[in-house]
Amino acid sequence: MSQPTPSRAFTPNGASHMAKVESDRIIVRGQDLCDGLMGHQSFTAYFLFLLTGQSPSENLIRAADATLVAIAEHGLVPSVQAARMTLAAAPESLQGAVAAGLLGCGPVILGASETAGLLLGRIVADSQAEPRPLPEVARAHLQRLKDSRAPLPGFGHPVHQQGDPRAARLLALADEWGFAGHHVAAVRAVADQVLPVYGRPLPMNVSAAIPAVLLDAGYPAGALKGIPLLARTASLVAHLLEEQARPIGFKLAAAADRAMVYDGPLPQAGDADGGTGHTLHGPQG
């Protein structure tokens, strides 16, 4: 019996289509970096070229640009606070502060674009496979999420409770630029079914609009989380530059301390160690 061919992931040699560095030139995705790309592509176009290995369409460049601008900056959100407090504690570590801001980008903050995009992809695929009307398929998916007590990614917002203006603008741009397709239709179908399924309004936020617009423009689904990560990195660098000149990192930490109350046990009167066998000390930072 012949042995199965081992996965290439476990063989000594691999291959990459990304880049080749030589003494006198750098080749990126088959293009000469200095002669063919620098001065010829914007960074957004170059990012898309890195992802796909192909020159991006004008619609894809515009969609990526708009979504990057939409999600880059939104005030003192958790990622920004984490970055600013990290820089306050380690002023020499700009890279560490940026990393601290990105590490919490999961399905609740920023990463919801990815999970919302996967949901929209399933709705579109199911609608086309049977076929069934998008509203019917969207309602079935929402009902399953509700029954399983799973979150609905890309809907609801603590601030934009009457609707996220960024989401409305992105969908309007997709209409204006003429590439709104199945995924934009799917996200609108989901928005229409929220009240019937959940019995209360959950307005669409930017994390639902971003994947709808990107996927219809031809953006690869596997890199959806890259847009908010790339966008927020730019904003974090700006916040950290401001933090150096107008520091608020320790003020943010102090505000958190003031907002919390200790509700744990207290040492008994006359018991220096509180019954733990250890001497109690003051705050150690």
C-alpha positions, 0 to 999 in steps of 0.5 A: 500500500502506498504511503499518503503524501505528507502535507507540505506544511510538514516538509522541509521546503516551502514556497511563498508568492510574496517577495524575493530580495536580491542584491540590486532589486526587490521583487514583490508579487512579480513586480519590481518594488522600486521601478514598478510599484513605488511612485505608481501605487497608493498605499491602499492599492499596494495593500490590496496588491499584496493581498491578491497579487493582482492590480486592484480595481478602482472600485476595490481601492475606493471601497478599501479606502472608505472602510479604512477611513470609517474605522480608524478613529472613534475616540477613547475606545478600549484599544486606544486606552490600552495603548496610551496607558502602555506608553505612559508606563513604558515611554520607550516602547511605541511598538509595545503600545501599538501592539497593546492596542491591537491585542484586544481586537476580537469579535466584540471590538473591531473583529466584528467585521470578520464575523459579520462578513462570515454571516453575510457570506453564509446568507448569500450562499444559502439564498443562492443554493436553494434558491430562496429570497434573501429576507427569508434566509436572513430571518432564519439565520437571525432566529438561529442566532437568537435561539442559541443566545449568540451575538448578532455581529455588526448590530447594536452600538452603545453610542449610535443607538439610533443608527451608525452614521458610518454604516449608512455612509458606506452603504450609500457610497457602494450604491453611488459607486455602482458596486453594491451587490449580494452582500449589501443586499444581505446586510440590508435584509438582516437589518430589516429582520432584526425587529421581527426576530428580536422584538427590539431595534438593534441598529446596524453599526459600521462593522456590518457595513464594512464587510458588505461593501468590501465583499461586493467590491471583490475583497478577499473574505479571509482578510476581513479582519485586516481592514480594522487592524490596519486602520486602527494601527494608523489611529494608534500611532496618532494617539501615541504621538499626542500622548507624548505631548499631551499625556493622559495615560495615567489619568485614564488609569486613575479614572478607572481606579476612581470608578471601581469600588472594592467589595472583597473581604476586609481584615479582621480588627487587630489581625495584621495579616487578615488571617492570611499569614502574611503582612499586609502592605500598601499599593505596589503599583 
